[in-house]
Amino acid sequence: MTEANPLLAPTDLPEYAAIRPEHVVPAVTSAVAAHAEAMRQCAAVAGDPSLLVAKDLADVALGRVWGVVGHLLAVANSPELRAAHAEAQPIIDAHMSAVGQDKALYQAMAAIDPGALDSASRRAVQLALQAFELSGVALDGETAARFTDNVMTRSRLSTEFSNAVLDATQGWTLDIADEARLDGIPEADRQSMAEAARQAGNAGWRISLHAPSVMAVLTHAHDRDLRREVYAAFNTRASDQGPLAGQFDNSERMRELLALRGHAALMLGHDDPVAVSLASKMARDGEEVESFLTGLARAARPQAEQDMASLRAFAAQELGLSDLEPWDIGFVSERMRLALHAIDSAQIRRHLPLDRVLSALFMLVGELFGVEFREGTAPVWHADVRHFTLHRTGSEQPVAALYADFFAREGKRGGAWMDVCRPHAEGGAVWPVAYLICNFAPAPPGQTATITHADMVTLFHEMGHCLHHLLSPVDVPSVAGISGVEWDAVELPSQFLENFAWEPATLKAASAHEETGEPLSDALIARMLGARTFLAAMALLRQIEFALYDLRLHRAAGGGNAPDPQAVLAAVRAEVAVIAYPDWHRFGHAFSHIFAGGYAAGYYSYLWAERLSADAYGAFEEPDADRAMLGARFRDEVLAKGGSRAAIYNFIAFRGREPENAPLLASWGIAA
């Protein structure tokens, strides 16, 4: 009985609290069997346009089961769930590999007459055929079997990589008994540390490797030794270095993944994993991406070098630090920002209660896109999770829904992300549902949660992704919302919405001091805007460093080679970085975006899409811009279209021309 397994129960939304690890393997086995039968039926009606609908619906059904399992692994990880996921993963990987190599199904879809389809369905078929080709549908015999083994091994290694990062993050804590060591750390962060210690049954304060705790120390702690200790623990996670050296080491997984990706590329007829990655992206080839990134680096480096020199001078003259180290940079930057711009990030945080920021975000979304969020109830996986329905302005009928999980906790993967819970289907009778996940510092008991302005920007970013999913009425799930969007364009809506988190009207609406209720003053907002590009060239070079590392690592993996990730990173840093990192620094070992996420040979996508987003937002900055009209056009031509049209055409339909580079550099405060 499917009702006995909550993962298979025909409920409107997943019953998260009822799902147990023992449900996972039976549910996946059942869902895979149903999907296999659906694929067999699709292959039997070659050329029939209805098979696209049937395949999409079957994919959605399978995706619901496996998607919920993957979601829970990210937000409610436990040893039991991890073991169940590990047992189920080969089942689904083997099945999906078989589907990707199903020649009969491929030929059945290839036989569909494009003239019998609407534009969204034509795009869906085109992308499906491309996915078959990148899944090895042209392979036969031993080569096909090796490709399947390759896919399954890569999937396992990626999960193991992510688990190792989580284990390493949770495996290190530092208990502080002497409060003097916390001098400089804001009271809100100290309270969170005290609460963490209390929950562990200890007195004093507990520092962890969760982002809010790390950032509080590296940005504010006067104790230099404390900063170094936390920096070293954080930047050696899951590696052969640091306080947990070797315990969760990802070194071998990284090498294996790179070699496997290289071998897979060869089997598909490509030179390297970069060529495979770019086959479905906007960028044409690795040379174009390399040129894009190195061009940005040349533009940013002179200013970044000046910024670094200024930072060193300030550290020496004002703080007595003659030898500026990486663990000092966040602290010195914060002191310099305060000195030059009178910007105290801790003070700004006291003006940003999360609920107030959320209300301002919802108000902005309503003004731009003609929709409103209303909080309600739904099955959740943790007591902190909130649920909202999305409505056209003034309408009682929901058109979409959103789960929001804001706070860091044990068993939850770090970072922030959006994911799909459910796609739009059946002409809107089935609403799209999204997950919005952050890792903000939780409030101490009985107090109101406040967030930093950087957190606010992150929240706006992830909401942009969510709206891309929620506001797409395309009735073909495989190209609705974020589905089918080129990976180097999928960040356009998220980065676009970030800009509004800097607008004075939004900052006013989002702010209310935790004691006085006063919003941010005009003078403080002006100083925030003046400091927006403070040390920005250094930050841009950091993003270029990540992207070049990813690109060159995967180009070096061509031919099935297993390049030394640390050597590649060192070479990239020697070329573009202005910060001298210690030899023991192991950034790549926790770089989940490329080793356990969807950004392998594609991390450049953030900057590529930011070029689009900066240019798109420029329309709202033009004199006499009709923001309501522009918001409606962005909704209709970008968000609503989703993946049903190539991203470049979505951009041109909104902006009236192809994208330009100057707005991207200007947004970082760098002259073109």
N, C-alpha and C positions, 0 to 999 in steps of 0.2 A: 504493500500500500504506500503510495507516494505521500499520503498525509502523515505517515509515521515518521518520515524523514523531512525535517523542516527545510532542508535545502531543495527538496523536490516539491514541497507543498505549493499548491496553486494560490498562494496568498498575493495580495496586491503588492506588498513590499516584504522583503525578507524578514523573518522572525529571528533577528540576530541573537536575542537572549536564549532562544531555544536550541540554537545550533551548538552541537558538541563535536569534538574531534572525531568521535566514532561514526559520525554521520558522513564524513567527507568522502571516504573511499567508496562506500555503496552509492552515494549520490553521483559521484563522478562516473563510476562504472555504468550506472543506469543512463545518465545523460549522454555519455559517449555512445552507448548502444542506440539510443534514440536518434542521435545525430547521424550516425553511420547509416541507419535505415533511411533517413531523410535524404542523405546524399545519394544513396542508391536510386531512390525514386526520382531525384532531380536528373541524374545521368540518363535515366530511361526516357526522358522527354526532350531529346536533343533539339535545340532550336526554338523551343516553346518559351516565349517571353515570361510566362508565369514561373519558370524555374528560378528566376532571379529572386522573386518574392519568397518562394518556398525556401531557397537557400538562406536568404537573409533572416527569415523567421527562425529557422533551425539554428543558425549561428547565434542569434539572440538568446534562444533557450539554453544553449550550451554555455554561452557567455555569462548568463545569470548565475548558474551554479558555480563555475570556476571563478568568476569575478568576485563573488561574495567570499569565497575561500581565500583568495588572494588579498582581498580588502581586509579581512579579519587578521590575516597573517601580519599585515602592516600596522594595524591599529590595536590589536589585542593578542600579541604574540605570546605563545606559551610553549613549553617543551612538547606537550601533547599535540597541540595544533601543528607545530612544526613537523613532528613525526608523521602525522596524517597527511599533511601537504606533500612531504617527501615521498610518501607511498603512492599518492595519487598522481603526482606530477608525471612520472613516466607513462602512465596510462593515457593521459590527455596529450602529452607530447607525441607519443607514437601515433595516436589517432590523427592528430592535426598534421603530422608529417605525411601520413598516408593520404589524407584528403588533398594536401598540397601537391602530391604526386599522382593523383587520380586522373589518368589520361582521358578516361571516358567522360568524367565530369567536366574536365577542361574543354574537350571537344564539343560537349553538349552546350556549354556557354558560348564557345567561339562560333557556334552555328546560329546563334540568335541574330536575326536581321536588325541592325541598328535602326533602320527606318521604322521599325515597329515599336520603338521605345521613345519615351520622353527624354529630355536632356539629362535629368538626374539619373535615370536608369542606364542611359548610354554611358555616362561617366562611371557608374557602378560596375558595369560589365567590363569596361576598359581597365579599371583598377583591379578587378578580380582576376582577369587574365594575366595582368602583370604580376600579381601576387603568386599565381600558380607558377609562372616562369621563375620567379625568385625563390620558390619553394622546391625547385628541382623537378618540375613535371616532365621535362625533356630527358631526364636521366633514366637509365635502365639497369636492370640486373644488379651486379655487385656495386656499381657506382651509386645507384639509388639507395641501396642498403647502407653504404658507408655514409651517405649524406644524412640519412635518417638517424643513424647512430651519432653523427656529429651534432645534429640539432638537439637531440635529447641530452647529450652530454653538456652542451653549452647551456641549456636550460637549467640543468641541475647545478652547474657551477655558478651560474648567476644567482640562483637562490642561496647557495652556500655562501657566496660573497656577501650578499645582503645580510644574511644571518650573522656572519662573522663581525660585520660592522656594528650591528645591534648588540651583539654579545660584548664586544670590546667597549662600546659606549657605556653599557650597563655594568661592565666588570670593574670599573675603576671609580672610586670615590675618595674624597679627602675630608676627613672630619677635623674641624677646627674647634679648639677649646678656648683659645685666647682671641677675644673679639678684636683686639688691636690689629691682628693680621688682616682684618676685613676693612681697615681704615680706607675711606674713599668710596667703598661700594654703597650704592643707594639703599635706603632703608627698606624699600619694597623688595629688593633682591635679597637683602639679609633675612627678611622675614620668610621668604621662600626657602632659603637655605636652612633656617631654623626649623621650618615645618618639615623639610626633607629629613633632617636629623631626628626630629620627634617621631616621624613615621618609621624610622629605622630603629627606634628604641634607644636613641642616644641623646645626650645633652649637647648643647653647643650648636654648631652649624655644619651642614654637609654640602660640599661642593661636588657637583657631578659633571659628566661630560655631555649632558644635554645642553643644547645651544644657549638657552637663557642664562644658565649658570656660567658657562664658559665666557660668554660675551660680557657678563657683569664683571668678571675678574679681569679680563684682558683690557677692558675699556676704562675701568674705574679704580682697581686696586692699587694702592700706593706701594704695597709690598712687592718689590721686584722679584724676589725669589718665589713668591706665590704665583706671580704671573708666569714665570718661566716653568714652574712645575705643571701648571694647568696647560700651558701651551704645548709642552712636550708630551703630556699624556694625550691631549686631543689630536695632535698632529703625527702621532705614531700609532694611532688606532689600527688594529687588525694587521700588524706588521711584525717585522723581525727586530724592531727597535722599541725603546721606551719601557715604561714600567711593566707592561704586560707582554714584553717581547716574546714572540713565538707562540703565545697561547691561542691566538685567533688569526694567525698569519695568513694573509691573502696572497702572498708572493707567488706561490705555485699556481693558484687559481688564475691569476692574471696572465701568467705565461701560457697556461693551457688554453684559456679563452682566446687569446690573440692567435695562437697557432691554429686552433680549430676554425676561427673566423677566416684565416688565410686559406686554409684547405677548402673550406666551403666556397669561398670566392672562386678558387680555381675550378672546382667541379661545376660551377655555374658559368664558367667561361669568362670570368673577370680577372683582372690583374691582382686586385687586392680588395679588402673589405670596404675601402672607401668607395670604389666603383659600384659595389653592390648597394651600399647605403644611398648613394646619390642617384641611383636609377629611378628612385621614386620621390626625389626632392626637386626643388626649384633650381638649385645650383647644377651646372652642367657637368663639372668634373672637378677632380681634386686640385688641378692647377688654378681653376677659377676661385676656389675657396682659399687656397694658399695665398693667392694674390690679394684677395679681399682682406684677409687677416693681416698680412704683412704690410699692406697699405695703411690700415688703421694703426698698426704699431708705429710706422714711420711718422704718422701725423701726431700720435700721442706722446711718443717717447721724449722729445725735447721738453715739453711741459712737465712730464712725469719726473724727469731728472731734476728740473728746477724745484718741483714740489718736494722731492726727497731731500735736496740740499737744504731747503727751508726747514723741513722737519728736523734734520740733524742739527741745524743751527739753533733752533728753538730748544731742542732737547738739551744741548750743551749749555746754552746761555741762561735758560729759565729753570731747568730742572736738574742741572748738574750731571747729565748723562752724556759723557763724552764718547761712549761706544754704543750707539743706538743698535739694539738687537731686535729681531722680529717680534719677540714677545713684549717689546716696549711700544711698538708702532701704534696699536690701538689706543693705549693710554696717552701717549704723547700727542696723537692726533686729536683726542678729545680735549686735552688741555690747550692745544693750539687753537682749536675751533672756538673754545670758550674765550681765549684771549683776543682773537681777531674779530670774532663775530658775536661775542657774548651769547653763545649758544650752549646751553647745558642740557644734554639729552635726557638726563634724569629729571630735570625740572619740566621739560616738555612732556615726558611720560606722565607726570602727575596731572597734566591737563587732558589726558587721553584715556578715559574709561572705555573699555572695550564696547560696552553696549551703546555708548554715545557715538563711537566711531562707526559701529555697525549701522546705527540709525542714519548717520550722515551718508554712508555708502548706499543704503537702500534708497534714500531720498534722491541721490545723484542718479542712480540707475533709473529711477522713475522719471526724472526730468529728461534724461537722454533718450531712453528707449520706450517710455510709455508703459511701464510695468511696475508692479508693487509686490513686495514680499510680506507675507503674514505668517507669524509664528503659530505653530500648532503642535500636535503630538503624533508620534509614529513609533514603531519599534526601533530601539537603538541598541548599540553595543556597549555603551558606557553612560553613566548617569550625567556626564558633562555634555553629551551630544545634544544638539538642538536641531529641530526640523522646521522648515519653512515651506510654504506653498507660494507659487508665483502666479500672479494674476495680471491680465491686462488691466490697466488703470480703470478703477470703478466697477470692474466685473467681479461677481461672486464665484464664477467658475474657474477653478485652477487650470493652468496650462502646463505647469511643470512643478518640480519640487526640489528641495536642496537639503542635504544633511550637512551640518557644520560641526566639526570637532576641533576645538581651538587650542587645547592645552597639552603641554608636554607631560608625559607620565611613563612609568616603567612599562615595558612591553609594546611601546609605540615607536615606530621608526621615526628618526629625526627628519627635519626639513619641513617643507610645505608643498602640497600638491593638490591637484584636482583629479578626480577619476569619475568614470561613468558607472552609475548604478543601474540605469535602465535607459534605453534609447526611446525616441519618439516613434510611435507605431500606430497602425490602424487609424490613420487619418486624424491623429490627436486623441483618440479614445484612450490610448495608453500614453500618459505624460512622460516626457523625459525627466530623469532624476539624476542629480549629480552629488558627488561627495566633495566637500571643501575641507581640506585638512591642514592645520597649522600646528605649531609647537610653541605657543606663547607661554610665558611664565604664569602658572596658576596663582590666583590670589590666596593669601593666607585665610584661614577660616574666619568667616564673618566680615570679610572686607571685599571691596569691589576690585575686580581685575582691571589693571591698567596696562597699556602696551606702549612700546616706543614708537616713534614716527617711522622707523625702519619696518617695524611690525605692521604698521598701518599700510605702508606701501606694499608689503607682501600680501596683506589681506586683499587689497584692491587688485593685485596681480592675479591671485587665484580666482577672484570673482570674475575677472575677465574671461578666464578659461571656462568657468561654469556657465556664463552667459552665452558663450559660443555654443555650448551644448544645449542649454535650456531654451534658447530663442530660435532654434532652427526647426521650422515646420516641415522640412523635407521628409517625405514619407518613405524613403528608402534608407533603412538603418545604416547600411554600410557606407553611405555618404552624407549622413545627417550629422549636424553638430561638428565635433572634432574628428569624426570618422572620415577617412579619405582625404583629410587635409594634409598637404605636404608638410613634413616634419619641420622644415626650415621656415614655415609660415605659420605654424600652429601657435607660436608665441605672440603673434600680432595683436589679438584682442587683449591678452593679459598685459603686455607691456604698454599698450595704448591706454588702458584704464589706470595704470600707475600714475600717469601724468596728472590726473585729477586729484590725487592725494596731495599734491603740492599747491593746488589752487587756494587762494585766500578764503574764498567763500566756503569751500569744503572744509578747510582747517577750522574756520569759525564754527561751522555746524557740528564738527566732530569733537570739539573740545569743551570741557567743563572741569575746572580744577577740582580735585578730589575733596578739598576742604571748603573752598569759597564758591565753587560752581562757576567761576568766571571763565569765559573762553580765552583762548590765546589772544594776546593783545596785537593790535596792528603792528606795533613796533617789533614785537618778537617774531611775528610772521614775516615781516620784511627782512629781519636778520636771518631767518631760516632760508628764505629764498636767496639771499645774498650768499649764504654758505652752501647752497645746493651743489655747486660744482667744486667745493673745497676738496682738494686732493683727488679730484675726479679722474685726472689723467692716469694716476697710479691705479685707481680701481679699474679703469678701462684696460690697462695693460695686463692686469690680473686676469680679466676675462679672456683676453687674447691668448695669454699663457695657457689657460685651461684648454681653449679651443685648438691651439696649435699642437699641444701635447697629444690630444685625442687624435687629431688629423694625422700627425706624423707617426704616432704609434701604430695606427692602423694601416698607413701606407707601408711602414716597415714590415708589417705582418704579411705582405704579399708573398705568394709562393709557399705559404704555410710556415714561414719563419716565426720564431718566438723572440721578438726583440726584448732587450732588457728595459723594462719600463723606467727604472731609475735613471739609466743612462740617457734615454730619450728626454726625460723631464729636465735633466741637468743641462742638456744641449739647448733646449728651448729657453730655459731660464737665462742661460748665458747670452742668448740673443735678445730677449725682450724684457726681462725682469729688471727692476731697479732695486729690489730687495735681495739681500744676500742671505739665502737660507742655510741653516746648518746641514751638515752631511747626513744627520740622522732623520731629517724631515722626510715623512713618508705620505705625502698628500695623496698619491695615486691609490694607495691601499684602501682608502675609504671613498674613492671617487665612484660612488654608486651610479651616478648618471650614465657612465659609459661601460661599467662592468656589470651592472645589475638593473639598468633602466633602459630606456629606449633611445639613448643619445650616443650609442657607439658609432664612431665615425660621423657624428652629427652634432657635437656640442657647439660647433660654430653657429648652429641654428638660432641660438639666443641673439647673437649680434646681427645675423642676417635678417631675422624678423624685426629686430629693433630698428633697423633701417626703415622698414615698412611702417612701424608704429610711430616713430618720430615724425615721419613725413605725414602720416595720417592725422596725427594730433595737430600738426601745423595748420591744418585747415581751421581748427577751432581757435587758433591764435590770430588769424587774419582780421584786419579791421572790419567791423560791422558783420562779423560772422553770425549767421543765424544758427545758434547752437541746437535748437530744437529740430530744425530741418536737417542739420548735419548729423545729429544723433539718430534720427529716423533713417537717414540714408546709410549710415554705418550699420545700423541694425539690419536693414533690408538687403544691402549689397555684400556685407561681410559676414555678420553673425548668422543671419537667416539662411544664407546660401550654404554655409558649412563646407563640406567637401564635394558638393554637387557640381562645382565649377572650379577650374584651376585657380589657385590662389592669386596669381598675377592678374587674372581677369576680375576677380573680386576687388582687388586694390584699385585697378584702373577704373572700374565702374564707380567706386567711391570718390577717388581723387581726381579723375578726369585725365590722368597721364600716368606714365611709368614712374616708379620711385626714384628719388634722388638721394645722394649721399650726404649732402651738406647738413640737413636737419639732424642726422645721427651725430655727427661731430659736434654740432652746436649744442645738442642736448647734454653733452659731456663737458661743455665749456671750452671746446677746442676749435680753433680756427681751421677751416677747410684748407 
